[in-house]
């Protein structure tokens, strides 16, 4: 107990001193001070939670005022796993951001506020995983939402950025509304806001309705459809290091909340598993289809986040079905795969956002149709993006393959169940997950090819060049961790297996079926595949080095690619992102709504007149539901515009009417 108090008080002390002193630090040292504070907090809180990965759960209370009084804090394996992911991604984010923000010539106060908000954002996410009181949890959740929103609107002079920030803030408060309803319902039944009260509620009441309320509340943060519409707006608007951290960890806190609620469940496992897995596979397909057609590469990555959260949701659904059918193998493959994919997605998605930020910093555009040939000018960024693309596509030898293999294995094991309905659902899920993987490869083939290969489509005022070493270093650090997951999956599977075992420690049917060797076969298979893939890549690298040595010192002639005898090649003749994904978009036009700003050619129009081409894709749910709902709300509010008419006499009259009304109500003892 003495150790945890020293660690926590040290973290608070460093944070308070840093926040008070940061505004007075010279502008060139602000980023360095912030890096020190974030790294110090990450080390202290990681040291605090590491023992919990071995099953040594830590719990204590602290006094938080007369209203809340004692707030329970618990660090178990689930909390520790998410806190370590938060800390690692926040550290890579601040290292990358310290280099990324050097290109911004902003006022002293604006940069000070940005770094202060980043420190608070990091700690609020950590405390979300620690607190075990509903009221205190909502305060930390609100602090996390507010600080992240303010970080998103760093470029507040841009109206689109402000709109994205307001959209994000509104949806996060809708999340809080549902979470508050859930905690208040538990309080009325049990008389407590503590998380143990949720356990007691599920023990005595029907589980499904309260769980679905919490599922919707956490689903807003996780980006579950149709609660996802903040993601495609917030990520492109935010600075790239903020986008990387938000996509890497903030959406995962929605998953943390869902898994915390699952740990309290006592019934309705199969039904909830079917609901979660059905929504998740549709979510994965929806996310990757939209990612495949968008040409704003940061918006494309935002939709890929939706896709990967769908994959995590499939793992949660398999785990719930394992609980309902008393299948230990399904339980561990489902929850283990979900936890491992949470880690993997935080790694390769933050990596991709950082690489995308490097491209944006050098070109000042997010439109991939204006780019091309950047591999020649930014070779390290190109290789980094390619590694992230291979990993997110679930291909060996990188980490995305490991977690997706575990989830695939869970779907295959589910075919041994006796229920025809469950088997049918799992077969459809397997097909959906396979389709998601194929579309992911298509999406990143389009993106990488359009941005980094070919020739330049537009000339920039300043030629792009490779980014600074401080921006590249955290990206290489992420790649090192990704390779460790791919080469040593058995170590990571052992950790997630232990976390899964402790997740429902009070529920013996699954836990009693667990043995450490239950996942050994899968880890050996994955390790072998990753090893052979690395050997294959190593052989290619050896041949490349031999070739480089052989041509060293010899003259080389670099010329344009042969154009089949055509003598006037042009950069516009190469494939664009639009042309690459057009067949898919036409085939799925009922879901992928294209807003065209040009008249298409009619049949028989042999000599068409000149026309300009412009189009973009709309979000199905936003276009058909959210925008129409907003329109109806504005239409209704317009009837009350007469109240705010700009006349001083009217406002004085409102005040007089209000005073008279209060006087009359007081006379009749209706107001005291």
C-alpha positions as CSV (number, residue, x, y, z in Angstrom):
1,X,0.0,0.0,0.0
2,X,2.9,2.3,0.7
3,X,4.3,1.7,-2.8
4,X,1.1,2.6,-4.6
5,X,0.6,5.8,-2.5
6,X,4.1,6.9,-3.3
7,X,3.6,6.3,-7.0
8,X,0.3,8.0,-7.2
9,X,1.3,11.0,-5.2
10,X,4.5,11.3,-7.3
11,X,2.4,11.3,-10.4
12,X,0.0,14.0,-9.0
13,X,2.9,16.1,-7.8
14,X,4.7,16.0,-11.2
15,X,1.5,16.8,-13.0
16,X,0.5,19.7,-10.8
17,X,4.0,21.3,-10.9
18,X,4.1,20.8,-14.6
19,X,0.7,22.3,-15.3
20,X,1.5,25.3,-13.1
21,X,4.9,25.9,-14.6
22,X,4.3,25.1,-18.3
23,X,2.8,28.5,-19.2
24,X,6.0,30.2,-18.0
25,X,8.4,27.9,-19.9
26,X,10.0,29.4,-23.0
27,X,8.1,28.3,-26.2
28,X,11.0,26.2,-27.5
29,X,11.0,24.1,-24.3
30,X,7.3,23.5,-23.9
31,X,7.2,20.3,-25.9
32,X,10.2,18.9,-24.0
33,X,8.6,19.6,-20.6
34,X,5.4,18.0,-21.7
35,X,7.3,14.9,-23.0
36,X,9.0,14.6,-19.5
37,X,5.6,14.9,-17.7
38,X,3.8,12.4,-19.9
39,X,6.7,9.9,-19.8
40,X,7.1,10.2,-16.0
41,X,3.4,9.6,-15.5
42,X,3.4,6.7,-17.9
43,X,6.4,5.1,-16.1
44,X,4.8,5.6,-12.6
45,X,1.4,4.3,-13.5
46,X,2.8,1.4,-15.5
47,X,4.9,0.4,-12.5
48,X,1.8,0.6,-10.4
49,X,-0.2,-1.7,-12.6
50,X,2.4,-4.2,-13.8
51,X,1.8,-6.7,-10.8
52,X,-1.8,-6.9,-11.8
53,X,-1.0,-8.6,-15.0
54,X,0.3,-11.5,-12.9
55,X,-3.1,-11.7,-11.1
56,X,-2.1,-9.6,-8.1
57,X,-5.2,-7.3,-8.0
58,X,-4.8,-4.1,-6.0
59,X,-7.7,-2.2,-4.5
60,X,-7.8,0.9,-2.2
61,X,-10.0,3.9,-1.5
62,X,-9.4,7.6,-1.3
63,X,-11.5,10.4,0.2
64,X,-13.0,12.7,-2.5
65,X,-15.2,15.1,-0.5
66,X,-18.4,15.1,1.5
67,X,-20.7,14.2,-1.4
68,X,-18.9,11.2,-2.9
69,X,-16.8,10.5,0.2
70,X,-14.7,7.3,-0.3
71,X,-14.0,6.4,-3.9
72,X,-12.9,2.8,-4.5
73,X,-10.0,2.2,-6.9
74,X,-9.2,-1.2,-8.3
75,X,-6.3,-2.4,-10.5
76,X,-6.9,-5.9,-12.0
77,X,-5.6,-7.5,-15.1
78,X,-8.2,-5.8,-17.3
79,X,-7.4,-2.3,-16.0
80,X,-3.6,-3.0,-16.2
81,X,-3.8,-4.1,-19.8
82,X,-5.7,-1.0,-21.0
83,X,-3.5,1.4,-18.9
84,X,-0.3,0.0,-20.4
85,X,-1.8,0.4,-23.9
86,X,-2.8,4.0,-23.0
87,X,0.6,4.8,-21.6
88,X,2.6,3.4,-24.6
89,X,0.4,5.2,-27.2
90,X,0.4,8.4,-25.2
91,X,4.2,8.4,-25.0
92,X,4.6,7.7,-28.7
93,X,2.0,10.4,-29.4
94,X,3.8,13.1,-27.4
95,X,7.2,12.1,-28.9
96,X,5.7,12.4,-32.4
97,X,3.8,15.5,-31.5
98,X,6.8,17.3,-30.2
99,X,8.3,17.2,-33.7
100,X,5.0,17.6,-35.6
101,X,4.0,20.8,-33.7
102,X,7.3,22.5,-34.5
103,X,5.8,23.5,-37.9
104,X,3.0,25.4,-36.2
105,X,3.8,29.1,-35.5
106,X,1.0,29.5,-33.0
107,X,0.7,32.0,-30.1
108,X,2.5,31.1,-26.9
109,X,-0.8,30.6,-25.0
110,X,-2.3,28.4,-27.6
111,X,0.6,26.0,-27.6
112,X,0.7,26.0,-23.7
113,X,-3.0,25.1,-23.6
114,X,-2.5,22.3,-26.2
115,X,0.3,20.7,-24.1
116,X,-1.6,21.1,-20.8
117,X,-4.7,19.5,-22.3
118,X,-2.6,16.6,-23.6
119,X,-1.3,15.9,-20.1
120,X,-4.8,16.0,-18.6
121,X,-6.1,13.9,-21.5
122,X,-3.6,11.2,-20.8
123,X,-4.3,11.1,-17.0
124,X,-8.1,11.1,-17.5
125,X,-7.9,8.0,-19.6
126,X,-5.8,6.3,-17.0
127,X,-8.2,7.2,-14.2
128,X,-11.2,5.9,-16.3
129,X,-9.6,2.5,-16.0
130,X,-8.9,2.8,-12.2
131,X,-12.2,4.2,-10.7
132,X,-14.8,1.8,-9.4
133,X,-17.5,4.3,-8.5
134,X,-20.1,5.3,-11.1
135,X,-20.2,9.0,-10.1
136,X,-16.4,9.4,-10.1
137,X,-16.1,7.3,-13.3
138,X,-18.5,9.8,-15.0
139,X,-16.3,12.7,-13.9
140,X,-13.2,11.1,-15.4
141,X,-15.2,10.1,-18.5
142,X,-16.3,13.8,-18.9
143,X,-12.8,15.1,-18.3
144,X,-11.5,12.7,-21.0
145,X,-14.2,13.8,-23.5
146,X,-13.7,17.6,-22.9
147,X,-9.9,17.5,-23.1
148,X,-10.0,15.4,-26.2
149,X,-12.5,17.7,-27.8
150,X,-10.4,20.8,-27.1
151,X,-7.4,19.0,-28.6
152,X,-9.4,18.2,-31.7
153,X,-10.2,21.9,-32.3
154,X,-6.6,23.1,-32.1
155,X,-7.1,24.6,-35.6
156,X,-10.2,26.5,-34.3
157,X,-10.1,29.1,-37.1
158,X,-11.3,26.5,-39.5
159,X,-15.2,26.3,-39.4
160,X,-15.0,22.6,-40.4
161,X,-12.8,21.9,-37.4
162,X,-15.2,23.7,-35.0
163,X,-18.1,21.7,-36.5
164,X,-16.3,18.5,-36.0
165,X,-15.5,19.4,-32.4
166,X,-19.1,20.3,-31.6
167,X,-20.3,17.1,-33.3
168,X,-17.9,15.1,-31.2
169,X,-18.8,16.8,-28.0
170,X,-22.6,16.3,-28.5
171,X,-22.2,12.6,-29.2
172,X,-19.9,12.2,-26.2
173,X,-22.6,13.8,-24.0
174,X,-25.2,11.5,-25.4
175,X,-22.8,8.7,-24.3
176,X,-22.8,10.2,-20.8
177,X,-26.6,10.4,-20.8
178,X,-26.9,6.6,-21.3
179,X,-24.1,5.8,-18.8
180,X,-25.8,8.1,-16.3
181,X,-29.1,6.3,-16.8
182,X,-27.4,3.0,-16.2
183,X,-25.6,4.1,-13.0
184,X,-28.7,5.8,-11.6
185,X,-30.8,2.7,-12.3
186,X,-28.3,0.6,-10.4
187,X,-28.4,3.2,-7.6
188,X,-32.2,3.1,-7.2
189,X,-32.1,-0.7,-7.0
190,X,-29.1,-1.2,-4.8
191,X,-28.5,2.2,-3.1
192,X,-24.9,2.4,-4.3
193,X,-22.9,3.9,-7.2
194,X,-20.1,1.4,-6.7
195,X,-19.2,-1.1,-9.4
196,X,-19.9,-3.9,-7.0
197,X,-23.5,-2.7,-7.1
198,X,-23.7,-3.5,-10.8
199,X,-22.6,-7.1,-10.0
200,X,-25.4,-7.3,-7.4
201,X,-27.9,-5.8,-9.8
202,X,-27.1,-8.4,-12.5
203,X,-27.3,-11.1,-9.8
204,X,-30.9,-10.3,-8.9
205,X,-32.4,-8.6,-12.0
206,X,-32.7,-9.4,-15.7
207,X,-29.3,-8.7,-17.3
208,X,-30.1,-7.8,-20.9
209,X,-31.7,-4.3,-20.5
210,X,-29.1,-2.7,-18.2
211,X,-26.3,-4.2,-20.3
212,X,-27.8,-2.8,-23.5
213,X,-28.0,0.7,-21.9
214,X,-24.3,0.5,-21.0
215,X,-23.5,-1.0,-24.4
216,X,-25.1,2.1,-26.1
217,X,-23.3,4.5,-23.8
218,X,-19.9,2.8,-24.3
219,X,-20.7,2.2,-28.0
220,X,-20.7,6.0,-28.7
221,X,-17.1,6.1,-27.5
222,X,-16.1,2.9,-29.3
223,X,-17.7,4.0,-32.6
224,X,-20.3,1.2,-33.0
225,X,-22.7,1.9,-35.8
226,X,-24.9,3.9,-36.0
227,X,-23.2,5.8,-33.1
228,X,-20.0,6.3,-35.1
229,X,-20.5,9.5,-37.0
230,X,-18.1,11.6,-34.9
231,X,-15.1,9.5,-36.0
232,X,-14.9,10.5,-39.7
233,X,-15.1,14.2,-38.7
234,X,-12.9,14.4,-35.6
235,X,-9.9,12.4,-36.9
236,X,-9.3,14.5,-40.0
237,X,-9.8,17.7,-38.0
238,X,-7.4,16.9,-35.2
239,X,-3.6,17.2,-35.3
240,X,-2.1,13.9,-36.4
241,X,-0.6,13.0,-33.1
242,X,-4.0,13.5,-31.5
243,X,-5.7,11.4,-34.2
244,X,-3.2,8.6,-33.5
245,X,-3.9,8.6,-29.8
246,X,-7.6,9.0,-30.2
247,X,-7.9,6.1,-32.6
248,X,-5.2,4.1,-30.8
249,X,-6.7,4.3,-27.3
250,X,-9.7,6.6,-26.7
251,X,-12.1,4.4,-28.7
252,X,-10.7,1.3,-26.8
253,X,-12.1,2.8,-23.6
254,X,-15.5,2.0,-24.9
255,X,-14.3,-1.6,-25.3
256,X,-12.9,-1.4,-21.7
257,X,-16.3,-0.3,-20.4
258,X,-18.1,-3.1,-22.3
259,X,-15.7,-5.8,-21.0
260,X,-16.1,-4.4,-17.4
261,X,-19.9,-4.8,-17.7
262,X,-19.5,-8.3,-19.2
263,X,-17.5,-9.2,-16.1
264,X,-20.6,-8.5,-13.9
265,X,-23.1,-10.5,-16.1
266,X,-24.9,-13.6,-14.7
267,X,-27.3,-14.5,-17.5
268,X,-28.4,-13.8,-21.1
269,X,-25.0,-14.7,-22.4
270,X,-26.0,-16.3,-25.7
271,X,-28.5,-13.7,-26.6
272,X,-26.1,-10.8,-25.8
273,X,-23.4,-12.6,-27.7
274,X,-25.6,-12.9,-30.8
275,X,-26.5,-9.2,-30.6
276,X,-22.9,-8.1,-30.2
277,X,-21.5,-10.3,-32.9
278,X,-24.2,-9.4,-35.4
279,X,-23.7,-5.6,-34.9
280,X,-19.9,-6.1,-35.0
281,X,-19.7,-7.9,-38.3
282,X,-22.0,-5.4,-39.9
283,X,-19.9,-2.6,-38.4
284,X,-16.7,-4.1,-39.7
285,X,-18.2,-4.4,-43.2
286,X,-19.6,-0.9,-43.1
287,X,-16.3,0.6,-41.9
288,X,-14.1,-1.0,-44.5
289,X,-16.5,-0.3,-47.4
290,X,-16.5,3.4,-46.6
291,X,-12.7,3.3,-46.1
292,X,-12.3,1.8,-49.5
293,X,-13.9,4.7,-51.4
294,X,-12.8,7.8,-49.4
295,X,-9.9,9.8,-50.8
296,X,-9.2,11.9,-47.7
297,X,-6.6,9.5,-46.2
298,X,-7.3,10.6,-42.6
299,X,-11.0,10.0,-43.0
300,X,-10.2,6.7,-44.6
301,X,-8.2,5.7,-41.5
302,X,-11.1,6.8,-39.3
303,X,-13.4,4.4,-41.1
304,X,-10.7,1.7,-40.7
305,X,-11.0,2.3,-36.9
306,X,-14.7,1.5,-37.2
307,X,-13.8,-1.7,-39.1
308,X,-11.3,-2.8,-36.5
309,X,-13.5,-2.1,-33.5
310,X,-16.0,-4.4,-35.3
311,X,-13.4,-7.1,-35.3
312,X,-12.9,-6.6,-31.6
313,X,-16.6,-6.8,-31.1
314,X,-16.7,-10.1,-33.0
315,X,-14.2,-11.4,-30.4
316,X,-16.4,-10.1,-27.5
317,X,-19.4,-11.9,-29.1
318,X,-17.5,-15.2,-29.4
319,X,-16.5,-14.9,-25.7
320,X,-20.1,-14.2,-24.6
321,X,-21.3,-17.3,-26.6
322,X,-18.6,-19.3,-24.9
323,X,-19.9,-18.2,-21.5
324,X,-23.5,-19.1,-22.6
325,X,-22.5,-22.6,-23.9
326,X,-19.9,-23.3,-21.1
327,X,-17.2,-23.6,-23.8
328,X,-13.8,-22.7,-22.3
329,X,-12.1,-22.7,-25.7
330,X,-14.6,-20.2,-27.2
331,X,-14.4,-18.0,-24.1
332,X,-10.6,-17.7,-24.2
333,X,-10.3,-17.4,-28.0
334,X,-13.0,-14.8,-28.1
335,X,-12.0,-12.5,-25.2
336,X,-8.3,-13.3,-25.7
337,X,-8.5,-12.4,-29.4
338,X,-10.4,-9.2,-28.5
339,X,-7.9,-8.1,-25.9
340,X,-5.0,-8.8,-28.3
341,X,-6.6,-7.0,-31.2
342,X,-7.1,-4.0,-28.9
343,X,-3.3,-3.9,-28.4
344,X,-2.6,-4.6,-32.1
345,X,-5.0,-2.0,-33.4
346,X,-3.6,0.6,-31.0
347,X,-0.1,-0.1,-32.5
348,X,-0.7,-0.2,-36.2
349,X,-3.4,2.4,-36.3
350,X,-1.4,5.0,-34.4
351,X,1.5,4.1,-36.7
352,X,-0.6,4.8,-39.8
353,X,-1.9,8.1,-38.4
354,X,1.6,9.2,-37.6
355,X,2.8,8.3,-41.1
356,X,-0.3,10.1,-42.6
357,X,0.6,13.1,-40.4
358,X,4.1,13.1,-41.9
359,X,2.6,13.2,-45.4
360,X,0.2,16.0,-44.4
361,X,3.0,18.0,-42.8
362,X,5.1,17.9,-45.9
363,X,2.3,18.4,-48.5
364,X,-0.5,20.2,-46.6
365,X,-3.2,18.1,-48.2
366,X,-5.2,15.1,-47.1
367,X,-6.5,14.4,-50.7
368,X,-4.6,11.4,-52.0
369,X,-5.7,12.4,-55.6
370,X,-3.2,15.3,-55.4
371,X,-0.3,13.1,-54.3
372,X,1.9,10.5,-55.9
373,X,5.5,9.3,-56.1
374,X,6.2,10.3,-52.4
375,X,8.3,7.1,-51.9
376,X,11.1,8.8,-53.7
377,X,11.1,11.8,-51.4
378,X,9.9,10.2,-48.2
379,X,11.3,6.6,-48.3
380,X,11.2,5.9,-44.6
381,X,7.6,7.2,-44.2
382,X,6.6,5.1,-47.2
383,X,8.1,1.9,-45.7
384,X,6.5,2.7,-42.3
385,X,3.1,3.2,-43.9
386,X,3.5,0.0,-45.9
387,X,4.3,-2.0,-42.7
388,X,1.2,-0.5,-41.0
389,X,-0.9,-1.4,-44.1
390,X,0.3,-5.0,-44.1
391,X,-0.4,-5.3,-40.4
392,X,-3.9,-3.8,-40.5
393,X,-4.7,-6.1,-43.4
394,X,-4.0,-9.1,-41.1
395,X,-1.1,-10.5,-43.1
396,X,2.0,-12.1,-41.6
397,X,4.6,-11.4,-40.4
398,X,3.0,-8.6,-38.5
399,X,0.8,-8.4,-35.4
400,X,-2.6,-8.0,-37.0
401,X,-2.4,-11.5,-38.3
402,X,-2.0,-12.9,-34.7
403,X,-5.1,-11.5,-33.2
404,X,-7.2,-12.1,-36.3
405,X,-6.0,-15.7,-36.4
406,X,-7.2,-16.1,-32.8
407,X,-10.6,-14.7,-33.6
408,X,-10.8,-16.9,-36.8
409,X,-9.9,-19.9,-34.6
410,X,-12.8,-19.0,-32.2
411,X,-15.2,-19.0,-35.1
412,X,-14.0,-22.4,-36.4
413,X,-14.2,-23.9,-32.8
414,X,-17.8,-22.5,-32.7
415,X,-18.8,-24.8,-35.5
416,X,-18.5,-27.7,-33.0
417,X,-21.5,-26.4,-31.0
418,X,-24.8,-28.2,-31.1
419,X,-27.0,-25.2,-31.9
420,X,-27.9,-24.8,-35.6
421,X,-28.7,-21.1,-35.1
422,X,-25.3,-20.4,-33.5
423,X,-23.4,-22.4,-36.1
424,X,-25.2,-20.5,-38.9
425,X,-24.4,-17.1,-37.2
426,X,-20.7,-18.1,-36.9
427,X,-20.5,-19.2,-40.5
428,X,-21.9,-15.9,-41.7
429,X,-19.5,-14.1,-39.3
430,X,-16.6,-16.1,-40.7
431,X,-17.6,-15.1,-44.3
432,X,-18.0,-11.4,-43.2
433,X,-14.6,-11.4,-41.5
434,X,-13.0,-12.9,-44.6
435,X,-14.7,-10.2,-46.7
436,X,-13.5,-7.5,-44.3
437,X,-9.9,-8.8,-44.7
438,X,-10.0,-8.8,-48.5
439,X,-11.5,-5.3,-48.6
440,X,-8.9,-4.0,-46.2
441,X,-6.1,-5.2,-48.6
442,X,-7.9,-3.5,-51.4
443,X,-8.2,-0.3,-49.4
444,X,-4.6,0.0,-48.5
445,X,-3.4,-1.1,-51.9
446,X,-5.3,1.8,-53.3
447,X,-4.0,4.2,-50.6
448,X,-0.4,3.2,-50.7
449,X,-0.3,3.1,-54.5
450,X,-1.9,6.4,-54.9
451,X,0.1,8.3,-52.3
452,X,3.6,6.8,-52.6
453,X,3.9,5.1,-56.0
454,X,3.6,6.5,-59.5
455,X,4.5,10.1,-60.3
456,X,3.6,13.4,-58.8
457,X,0.1,14.5,-59.7
458,X,0.6,18.1,-58.6
459,X,3.6,20.3,-58.1
460,X,3.9,21.7,-54.5
461,X,5.4,25.1,-53.7
462,X,7.9,23.3,-51.4
463,X,9.1,19.9,-52.3
464,X,8.3,17.2,-49.7
465,X,11.2,15.7,-47.8
466,X,11.6,13.1,-45.0
467,X,10.4,14.2,-41.6
468,X,12.6,14.8,-38.5
469,X,14.1,12.0,-36.5
470,X,12.0,12.8,-33.4
471,X,8.9,12.0,-35.6
472,X,10.4,8.8,-37.0
473,X,11.7,7.4,-33.7
474,X,8.3,6.7,-32.1
475,X,7.2,5.0,-35.3
476,X,10.1,2.6,-35.3
477,X,9.4,2.0,-31.6
478,X,5.9,0.9,-32.5
479,X,7.1,-1.4,-35.3
480,X,9.5,-3.1,-32.8
481,X,6.5,-3.8,-30.4
482,X,4.4,-5.0,-33.4
483,X,7.2,-7.5,-34.4
484,X,7.4,-8.7,-30.8
485,X,3.7,-9.6,-30.9
486,X,4.2,-11.5,-34.2
487,X,7.4,-13.4,-33.2
488,X,6.4,-14.1,-29.6
489,X,2.6,-14.5,-29.6
490,X,2.7,-17.2,-26.9
491,X,3.9,-14.6,-24.4
492,X,1.1,-12.2,-25.2
493,X,-1.5,-14.9,-25.4
494,X,-0.4,-16.1,-21.9
495,X,-1.1,-12.6,-20.6
496,X,-4.5,-12.2,-22.2
497,X,-5.4,-15.7,-21.1
498,X,-4.7,-14.8,-17.5
499,X,-6.7,-11.6,-17.8
500,X,-9.6,-13.5,-19.3
501,X,-9.4,-16.1,-16.5
502,X,-9.7,-13.4,-13.9
503,X,-12.3,-11.4,-15.7
504,X,-15.2,-13.7,-14.5
505,X,-13.5,-15.3,-11.6
506,X,-16.8,-15.7,-9.8
507,X,-18.2,-17.7,-12.7
508,X,-16.8,-21.2,-12.4
509,X,-18.2,-23.1,-15.5
510,X,-15.7,-21.4,-17.9
511,X,-12.8,-20.9,-15.5
512,X,-12.8,-24.5,-14.4
513,X,-12.3,-25.5,-18.1
514,X,-9.2,-23.4,-18.4
515,X,-5.7,-24.9,-18.6
516,X,-2.6,-23.0,-19.6
517,X,-2.1,-25.3,-22.6
518,X,-5.5,-24.5,-24.1
519,X,-3.9,-21.7,-26.3
520,X,-0.5,-23.3,-26.8
521,X,-1.3,-24.9,-30.1
522,X,-2.6,-21.7,-31.6
523,X,0.5,-19.7,-30.4
524,X,2.9,-22.2,-31.9
525,X,1.1,-22.2,-35.2
526,X,1.1,-18.4,-35.3
527,X,4.7,-18.1,-34.2
528,X,5.8,-20.6,-37.0
529,X,3.9,-18.7,-39.7
530,X,5.4,-15.3,-38.5
531,X,8.9,-16.9,-38.3
532,X,8.7,-18.3,-41.9
533,X,7.3,-15.0,-43.2
534,X,10.2,-13.1,-41.6
535,X,12.7,-15.6,-43.1
536,X,11.1,-15.0,-46.5
537,X,11.4,-11.2,-46.1
538,X,15.0,-11.7,-44.9
539,X,15.8,-13.6,-48.0
540,X,14.4,-10.8,-50.1
541,X,16.5,-8.3,-48.1
542,X,19.6,-10.4,-48.7
543,X,19.1,-10.5,-52.4
544,X,18.4,-6.8,-52.5
545,X,21.7,-6.1,-50.6
546,X,23.6,-8.4,-53.0
547,X,22.1,-6.5,-55.9
548,X,23.1,-3.1,-54.3
549,X,26.6,-4.4,-53.8
550,X,26.8,-5.7,-57.4
551,X,25.8,-2.4,-58.9
552,X,27.8,-0.2,-56.5
553,X,30.1,2.1,-58.4
554,X,28.4,1.4,-61.8
555,X,26.6,4.0,-63.9
556,X,22.8,3.9,-63.7
557,X,20.3,5.3,-66.2
558,X,17.0,6.4,-64.7
559,X,14.2,7.0,-67.2
560,X,10.4,6.9,-67.4
561,X,8.5,3.7,-67.5
562,X,7.8,2.4,-71.0
563,X,4.4,3.7,-72.1
564,X,3.6,1.1,-74.8
565,X,5.0,3.4,-77.5
566,X,2.9,6.5,-76.4
567,X,5.1,9.5,-76.6
568,X,3.2,12.0,-74.4
569,X,2.6,10.4,-71.0
570,X,0.9,12.5,-68.3
571,X,0.5,12.1,-64.6
572,X,-3.3,12.1,-65.0
573,X,-3.1,8.9,-66.9
574,X,-2.2,6.8,-63.9
575,X,-4.7,5.2,-61.7
576,X,-6.3,7.5,-59.1
577,X,-7.9,6.5,-55.8
578,X,-11.3,7.2,-57.4
579,X,-10.7,5.0,-60.4
580,X,-9.3,2.2,-58.2
581,X,-12.4,2.0,-56.0
582,X,-15.1,3.0,-58.5
583,X,-16.3,-0.5,-59.4
584,X,-16.8,-1.4,-55.8
585,X,-18.6,1.9,-55.2
586,X,-21.0,1.3,-58.1
587,X,-21.7,-2.2,-56.9
588,X,-22.4,-1.0,-53.4
589,X,-24.1,2.2,-54.4
590,X,-27.1,1.5,-52.1
591,X,-24.8,1.9,-49.1
592,X,-22.0,4.1,-50.5
593,X,-23.8,7.3,-51.5
594,X,-21.9,9.3,-54.0
595,X,-22.7,13.0,-54.3
596,X,-21.8,14.0,-57.8
597,X,-21.0,17.6,-58.8
598,X,-21.0,16.9,-62.5
599,X,-23.3,15.5,-65.2
600,X,-22.3,12.0,-66.3
601,X,-22.0,11.1,-70.0
602,X,-25.2,9.9,-71.6
603,X,-25.3,6.9,-73.9
604,X,-24.8,8.1,-77.5
605,X,-23.1,11.3,-76.5
606,X,-20.2,11.0,-78.9
607,X,-18.8,14.6,-78.7
608,X,-19.5,15.7,-75.1
609,X,-19.0,19.3,-74.0
610,X,-16.3,20.1,-71.6
611,X,-17.2,19.6,-67.9
612,X,-15.6,19.6,-64.5
613,X,-15.6,16.5,-62.4
614,X,-16.1,16.5,-58.7
615,X,-17.7,14.0,-56.3
616,X,-17.5,12.8,-52.7
617,X,-19.1,10.1,-50.7
618,X,-21.7,10.6,-47.9
619,X,-22.0,8.5,-44.7
620,X,-25.2,6.4,-45.1
621,X,-26.4,6.8,-41.5
622,X,-25.5,10.5,-41.3
623,X,-27.2,11.3,-44.6
624,X,-30.4,9.3,-44.0
625,X,-30.9,9.7,-40.3
626,X,-28.7,12.3,-38.5
627,X,-28.9,15.0,-41.1
628,X,-32.7,14.6,-41.5
629,X,-33.2,14.6,-37.7
630,X,-31.1,17.8,-37.5
631,X,-33.1,19.4,-40.2
632,X,-36.4,18.6,-38.4
633,X,-35.0,20.0,-35.1
634,X,-33.9,23.2,-36.9
635,X,-37.3,23.5,-38.7
636,X,-39.1,23.2,-35.3
637,X,-36.8,25.7,-33.6
638,X,-37.3,28.3,-36.3
639,X,-40.9,28.7,-35.1
640,X,-39.4,30.3,-31.9
641,X,-37.1,32.8,-33.7
642,X,-39.6,35.6,-32.8
643,X,-38.5,35.4,-29.1
644,X,-34.9,36.5,-30.0
645,X,-35.9,39.4,-32.2
646,X,-33.2,41.9,-31.3
647,X,-35.6,44.4,-29.7
648,X,-34.6,45.7,-26.3
649,X,-38.2,46.5,-25.4
650,X,-39.1,42.8,-25.9
651,X,-36.3,41.6,-23.6
652,X,-37.4,44.1,-20.9
653,X,-40.9,42.8,-21.3
654,X,-39.7,39.2,-20.8
655,X,-38.1,40.3,-17.5
656,X,-41.2,42.1,-16.3
657,X,-43.4,39.0,-17.1
658,X,-41.0,36.7,-15.3
659,X,-41.0,39.0,-12.1
660,X,-44.8,39.2,-12.1
661,X,-45.1,35.4,-12.5
662,X,-42.7,34.8,-9.6
663,X,-44.7,37.3,-7.5
664,X,-48.0,35.6,-8.2
665,X,-46.7,32.1,-7.5
666,X,-45.2,33.3,-4.2
667,X,-48.5,34.9,-3.2
668,X,-50.3,31.7,-3.7
669,X,-47.6,29.7,-1.9
670,X,-46.7,27.8,-5.1
671,X,-43.1,28.9,-4.8
672,X,-41.3,29.2,-1.5
